[in-house]
Amino acid sequence: MTKKDLIELVAKKANLTNKAARDATGSFLNAIRDSLKRGEKVVITGFGTFSVRNRATRPGRNPKTGERITIQARKAPGFTPGKTLKKVVR
């Protein structure tokens, strides 16, 4: 499912225009993004939890030359599915 498909589905299910559904979906996704940017956790009960995870420094290889390199530590977004979502997918 693409973002466009999601917008069309929201418009259909919520009886909204495509523009209103696009605005609502965009606002929802931006709110999640902005919360993660601030380092906050986003919990959607029954769906899952979005969080920021810290990745440690680790060794790696340059695929072009085979040279050993060090991959720097960084923050990465993460998602943990909720119990209800896991149950539905099984």
Buried (B, 14 or more C-beta within 10 A) or exposed (E): EEEEEBBBEBBEEEEBEEEBBBEBBEEEEEEBEEBBEEEEEBEEEEBBBBBBEEEEEEEEEEEEEEEEEEEEEEEEEBEEEBEEBEEEEE
